[in-house]
Amino acid sequence: MPEDHRPTIRTDIPHSARIWNYWMGGDDYFEADRLAGEAGIAVDPDITTMAVESRQFLIRTVRFLAAEKGIRQFLDIGAGLPSMQNTHQVAQSVAPDSRIVYIDNDPLVLAHARTLLAGTTDEGVTTYSDADYRNSELVVADARHVLNFTTPLAVMFMGVLGHAASAEEMRRIVRTVLDATPSGSYLVLWDGTDDSADYVKLCSNYTDTGGAPYVPRPRAEIRAAFDGLALEAPGFVSITQWRPDTGDSAATRPISAYGGVARKP
């Protein structure tokens, strides 16, 4: 994007990617994000657990697809700010030749792209595309410059589809991208659910700050994004319960974030 057309980074309005980074224990946020993050924790103390566990879910699912399913292409849509163990680092630690395309339209995220790309392997490819995931046709067009859409790839929506205006739009976005992929591709998806009153209130309060609305949805609406696909075991579950690395039952208690991994027939 030409420099004079690059959107301005607003430091006075909290942004979901930066707040999420704060909840994950990162350091890429502004004071408005910290204040919004602290206000969120006061409403829903479990939100930091969700943030940390969402990254663990990403690590486990990407590792599973790279190591057990032979996937070498990953399209991470709505990637957010770089943190620990990003998609390309996990995939390329298993298969150094993996190709990863990140999609995001947050100017702060894009400003950090150079740092993110520095961690790629010599054999692999890691790129960043400036696009709004709601324009799913553009997402696919940009990704085609790097990924081969005639061989299987993994499409990832990690906690971002709550920003879609409706469940119908959410399904349209997912279906448009998946329709461009061949048989044997995978969908990796999780999103926040509405079964916690505290979490619903937190999201409502965030909207009131001027941030982009995020709507927790019933599990059934999120599960519908997998319609027509073959879910891998253990199916559509709380992200803490998707093939956890630990046997500690306390660490794998359900939280208001559900998802899964599914194969396109």
C-alpha positions, -999 to 999 in steps of 0.1 A, spaced: 0 0 0 15 34 -9 26 53 22 3 83 16 -27 60 15 -18 40 45 -45 43 72 -36 62 104 -29 42 135 -53 55 161 -38 54 196 -68 69 213 -94 42 203 -89 7 216 -85 -20 190 -93 -56 195 -60 -70 182 -40 -48 206 -63 -55 235 -60 -92 228 -22 -88 228 -24 -72 262 -45 -101 275 -20 -126 261 8 -109 281 23 -91 251 36 -55 249 22 -42 216 -6 -19 228 -14 16 238 -28 32 269 -64 31 255 -60 -6 249 -46 -13 283 -75 6 300 -100 -13 278 -82 -45 286 -83 -39 324 -119 -29 322 -126 -62 303 -108 -82 330 -129 -66 357 -160 -77 339 -148 -111 328 -117 -124 346 -117 -154 324 -108 -133 293 -71 -137 299 -75 -175 300 -93 -173 267 -66 -152 252 -38 -175 263 -57 -207 254 -65 -194 220 -28 -193 212 -24 -228 226 -53 -240 203 -35 -224 173 -2 -242 182 -19 -276 186 -40 -273 154 -12 -261 132 12 -287 145 -15 -314 140 -21 -304 104 16 -300 95 28 -332 113 -1 -356 110 -19 -344 78 9 -332 57 -4 -297 52 22 -273 39 1 -242 31 -17 -220 57 -39 -190 51 -43 -173 85 -71 -148 81 -74 -120 107 -40 -129 121 -36 -102 147 -4 -90 163 27 -112 163 31 -131 196 47 -163 208 46 -192 184 29 -177 154 15 -199 126 46 -199 104 69 -207 134 48 -237 144 43 -250 108 79 -244 97 92 -261 129 76 -293 116 80 -287 78 105 -259 70 91 -256 35 57 -246 46 41 -215 30 21 -191 51 0 -161 42 -13 -138 70 -43 -116 63 -51 -85 84 -61 -49 79 -50 -33 112 -23 -7 104 -5 -16 137 -5 -52 127 9 -43 93 35 -22 108 47 -52 127 48 -74 96 85 -70 91 92 -84 126 68 -113 120 83 -122 86 119 -122 100 112 -155 117 106 -175 86 128 -203 74 150 -202 43 131 -230 27 96 -216 35 76 -186 25 58 -162 49 40 -131 36 14 -106 49 -15 -92 30 -34 -60 38 -71 -70 34 -104 -70 53 -115 -106 57 -151 -95 49 -138 -90 14 -132 -127 11 -128 -126 -27 -99 -102 -23 -84 -125 4 -84 -154 -20 -70 -133 -49 -41 -120 -27 -34 -155 -13 -31 -170 -48 1 -150 -53 18 -173 -28 -3 -203 -22 -12 -230 -47 -49 -235 -47 -47 -267 -66 -32 -285 -36 -47 -287 -1 -42 -259 23 -55 -249 58 -78 -219 61 -77 -204 96 -102 -180 113 -89 -177 149 -114 -158 170 -122 -131 144 -156 -140 130 -174 -124 158 -167 -92 140 -189 -103 111 -222 -85 110 -243 -116 113 -241 -154 113 -251 -154 77 -222 -131 68 -199 -153 89 -209 -184 69 -206 -165 36 -170 -154 44 -159 -189 54 -177 -206 24 -162 -181 -1 -127 -189 9 -133 -227 12 -150 -229 -21 -117 -217 -37 -97 -246 -21 -95 -282 -33 -106 -314 -17 -84 -323 12 -81 -288 25 -89 -279 61 -108 -253 80 -95 -243 115 -119 -221 133 -128 -209 168 -149 -181 181 -164 -167 213 -197 -181 224 -226 -165 242 -229 -190 271 -211 -166 296 -230 -135 307 -197 -119 317 -181 -125 283 -212 -111 265 -211 -80 287 -174 -76 281 -180 -76 243 -209 -51 247 -187 -28 267 -160 -30 242 -184 -19 214 -193 11 236 -157 23 236 -158 28 198 -141 -4 189 -153 -27 161 -183 -47 175 -175 -83 184 -206 -105 188 -204 -138 208 -227 -163 191 -245 -195 201 -224 -226 197 -248 -239 170 -242 -208 148 -204 -212 150 -207 -250 145 -226 -243 113 -195 -229 97 -183 -265 95 -214 -278 77 -204 -301 48 -169 -307 63 -156 -337 82 -146 -327 117 -115 -343 131 -117 -358 166 -127 -346 191 -151 -325 170 -165 -291 178 -155 -285 214 -142 -258 238 -107 -249 226 -92 -260 259 -105 -295 251 -92 -299 216 -64 -324 219 -49 -308 250 -12 -314 258 -19 -316 295 -39 -342 315 -48 -316 341 -86 -315 341 -86 -280 357 -65 -267 328 -89 -282 302 -122 -269 317 -146 -256 291 -145 -218 284 -167 -197 262 -146 -203 230 -154 -232 207 -139 -245 176 -125 -274 157 -106 -286 126 -124 -301 97 -115 -316 63 -131 -306 30 -143 -338 12 
